[in-house]
Structure formats: structure tokens, C-alpha cells
């Protein structure tokens, strides 16, 4: 387990959002641009679980706990902790016996998806999962259009490689439309990605 | 996502241990009875990943974040957070395309394994995983003998059901020896549970 501190500059915004959500989900209030992608996916996964379609969970946000108080007759209180960089993707689980693994990201950029939304750790994890025969993909949302796409990890890895070799640091929307699969937003489930998985991997 | 506060009385000891470990893993020091089961499994999973045998990770400890500070030019600091009860098991991942899911627990009780080591949430999760065709089991360690067993979830569910119906609140060591599979402690990997999985599910 790596306990590296996150690079404050790079990650604070992300953590700020996480913390904001963690703080507000309790009261059922969300960020003012409507439901976040995470909330939509949590609802979707709950829908899948309740109907015994699939068992997929979001992993907890990894934190390094430094100081904990143990008040008498009440729950332990974490007094000092730090956000850690995730070593894997955020979502995984099982569908028809197969291992499912994905990361979900959104961008306000209308024309391309910045690759800085992913970390080298996660890219390595996706490669490992594919090598083990797991089903690995990313769910990308363009918030400006409310458009959601599922793109197989094997394609993301190509775009990542292009960046590593000095190419563009993002995936154009056109590329995502070509390589990815559009997921129309629904009511229940909100983001029916399992339907895409079925067609991609001939599960039904 | 459930944000129920843990029952302080019931969970403080467990959280105390978690916090202790979180605090000390950084310095490479562990609880004084040698490597914990968690550490042994983390090393084992690292061994599997490095050799491309399997990709299995421990999920982060779920915490509910209440207050976060954002100091200038440094990482966000969590100032108030609470341990949450896990809604799933601690470990999952992929092996040869199949979904692997397990919980690991140890007891100092020499004669039986108390079922209070598991929560209803986790039992339900195991049932869901089995229903989806995932490979689900528990790894149980008797610390007094340094003995580790792998027991398929389907057996644990029977013992849990027995308790629910008013039967004993633990699994006797004899029952674990009968239904479970002894895992001899090794050096690398420490706890070679994949070997048991291979024989149980005819993967090799």
C-alpha cells in the first residue's frame, strides 16, 4: 500500500469536490449542476443490485488516517487524515461471473476529454485487469452536453500512449464518438452501461 | 451509499485496530503479534500482481468525511471523519477473468470462530456475489495457532443461518477444518489462497 501524499496543487480541486460531496450527500444535496456522474452511477449500481442484474460498487475514497480520538461511549473520531491517490479504478464488481472494472470521469470541456483526469496508477491497473481477462472500461461524461460515453480501456490505453509519446494530452470528442459507445441517459437506471457491456461482449 | 454511524460500542475496538495499523504501516511497524492477516494478504496480493497471477486489492477503509481544511500550497486535511461500516467485503479482484471476492478475519479464540466478526451487510453481499457467479470465500486465521483456512462463502452462509435461527454464534474449529481448506503459511506468497481456488474451481 502506498502512502504517498497527493500533490496538493494537482489534486486539491478533485479532493475538494470529493469532500464537498461526502459532506453533502448526507443531506441529499448535490453540486448545483445537478446530479454528479458519481451519483448517477451509484443509483444505477443500486438499481442493478436490487434487480440482481449485477453487483458493482464504488470503492471508498482512500484516506491515510493519521490521528484518531476514542471518546468514551461514542464512535471513534478521525481528527487528522489525508486523501491518498487511488491505486485502482473507482468501480468494480461482478456481472454474470465476469469481473467488471471501470473508472468514471466528467469534463466541462466541450470539445475534448483531458487525459489528466486519469493517473498512471489507474492506467497500469487497467492494463493488469485486461491481462487477467477482466472487462475494463471508462465512463466519460461531457457535462456541457450531458452526454455519457462508455469506452473500452483498450482504446483509452492507445490515447494514453499517444500522450506519453508526446502527442495531444486529451481525447477529442470525435475520437470518443468513434471509439466509444453513447449511453442515453435514462430514469431507471440513469446510466445503463450494462446494456453496452452485453452488446460489446455478447452476454445476451 | 449508507452513512449510518457505526455503533461505537461494537465497533470501536475494530476501528482502533484499523487506525492503529493505518498510523503504523507508514513506519513499517505492525501490531506486536507479528504481521497481521491484512499485511500478509497485502503482501500476497502484491506478489500475485507482480507476477501477473491475479489482480486483487483490499478496498480502502470507508470513512464519512465531515470536515476538510484546504491550506494554501499544501494537501487538503481531513479534520473530522468517522469510520463507516463496510457494505461489502474487504478484498476483490480478478483471476483468469473470474470475479474474486473475499473477507479476511482473525480470532484469538482457540476453539471457535465468532460470527460477530461478520456483519449482515457483508453476508448479503456474499449472497449477491454468489448469485452473480462470482467466486466468494472467507480467509480465517486462528492467531493462537497461526493457522489460516479458506472457507467458501456458501458454507459460511449455512453457519450464519444456523445462528440466525437461534443456533450457536460461532463456527467451531472442527467445522472449519471440515468445511474449510487449510492454507500453509509460506514465505512468498505468505498466504497462497489462489492455489486453493485453482483446486476448488478447477482453474488449473
Interface residues (C-beta under 8 A of the other chain):
Chain A: X1 X3 X5 X6 X7 X8 X9 X11 X12 X15 X16 X18 X19 X22 X23 X25 X26 X42 X49 X52 X54 X55 X57 X58 X59 X60 X61 X62 X63 X64 X65 X66 X67 X68 X70 X73 X74 X75 X76 X77 X78 X79 X80 X81 X82 X83 X84 X87 X88 X92 X93 X94 X95 X96 X97 X98 X99 X100 X101 X125 X128 X129 X131 X132 X133 X134
Chain B: X1 X3 X5 X6 X7 X8 X9 X11 X12 X15 X16 X18 X19 X22 X23 X25 X26 X42 X49 X52 X54 X55 X57 X58 X59 X60 X61 X62 X63 X64 X65 X66 X67 X68 X70 X73 X74 X75 X76 X77 X78 X79 X80 X81 X82 X83 X84 X87 X88 X92 X93 X94 X95 X96 X97 X98 X99 X100 X101 X125 X128 X129 X131 X132 X133 X134
